[in-house]
Amino acid sequence: MSEKAEKLKAALAELSLEEREDIRIYLDSLGDEELTQEEWEQAWSEEINRRIADDEAGLTKMIPGEEVMRRLREKYA
C-alpha cells in the first residue's frame, strides 16, 4: 500500500462512526456510473441541506479554516 494510502487510513481511523459512514457513502458514489447534471445537482442539494440542518441542530462544531490548516500542517508536514 502506498504511503499516501497509509496516511489516509490513519486519518480515517480518527473519524467518528458517522464521519466514516459519510466517507463510505462517498466512496460508493465513485462507482462506474456517471451522474447527469440534474442528478449531480440534486445530490449536492440534498447534501448541502443535510449539512445545514446538522449545523442548525447543533450537531456540528465549526472550526476556523486557519485552525484546520494548522492541524493539517502539524499532522502531515
C-alpha positions as CSV (number, residue, x, y, z in Angstrom):
1,M,0.0,0.0,0.0
2,S,1.3,3.5,-0.8
3,E,2.4,5.9,1.8
4,K,-0.5,8.2,0.8
5,A,-3.0,5.4,1.4
6,E,-1.4,4.6,4.7
7,K,-1.7,8.2,5.8
8,L,-5.3,8.2,4.7
9,K,-6.1,5.1,6.6
10,A,-4.6,6.6,9.8
11,A,-6.7,9.8,9.2
12,L,-9.9,7.8,8.6
13,A,-9.3,5.8,11.8
14,E,-9.6,9.1,13.8
15,L,-13.0,9.9,12.4
16,S,-16.2,9.3,14.2
17,L,-18.5,6.5,13.1
18,E,-20.8,9.0,11.4
19,E,-17.9,10.6,9.6
20,R,-16.7,7.2,8.4
21,E,-20.2,6.3,7.2
22,D,-20.2,9.6,5.2
23,I,-16.9,8.6,3.6
24,R,-18.2,5.1,2.8
25,I,-21.2,6.6,1.1
26,Y,-18.9,9.0,-0.8
27,L,-16.6,6.2,-1.9
28,D,-19.6,4.1,-3.0
29,S,-20.7,7.0,-5.1
30,L,-17.5,6.9,-7.1
31,G,-18.6,3.8,-8.9
32,D,-18.6,3.4,-12.7
33,E,-21.9,5.3,-13.1
34,E,-21.8,8.9,-14.1
35,L,-24.5,11.2,-12.9
36,T,-26.3,13.5,-15.1
37,Q,-26.0,17.2,-14.4
38,E,-29.5,17.1,-12.9
39,E,-28.7,14.1,-10.7
40,W,-25.5,15.7,-9.5
41,E,-27.2,19.0,-8.6
42,Q,-29.9,17.0,-6.7
43,A,-27.3,15.0,-4.8
44,W,-25.4,18.1,-3.8
45,S,-28.6,20.0,-2.9
46,E,-29.5,17.1,-0.5
47,E,-26.0,17.1,1.0
48,I,-26.0,20.8,1.5
49,N,-29.4,20.7,3.1
50,R,-28.3,17.9,5.4
51,R,-25.2,19.8,6.5
52,I,-27.3,23.0,7.1
53,A,-29.8,21.0,9.2
54,D,-27.0,19.4,11.2
55,D,-25.5,22.8,11.9
56,E,-28.8,24.4,12.9
57,A,-29.5,21.4,15.2
58,G,-26.1,22.0,16.9
59,L,-24.7,18.6,15.7
60,T,-21.6,20.2,14.1
61,K,-18.8,22.2,15.5
62,M,-17.3,24.8,13.2
63,I,-13.6,25.1,13.1
64,P,-12.0,28.2,11.5
65,G,-10.1,27.4,8.3
66,E,-6.9,28.7,9.8
67,E,-7.1,26.2,12.6
68,V,-7.9,23.3,10.1
69,M,-4.9,24.2,8.0
70,R,-2.6,24.5,11.1
71,R,-3.7,21.0,12.3
72,L,-3.1,19.5,8.8
73,R,0.3,21.1,8.6
74,E,1.2,19.7,12.0
75,K,0.0,16.3,11.2
76,Y,1.2,15.8,7.6
77,A,4.2,18.1,7.3
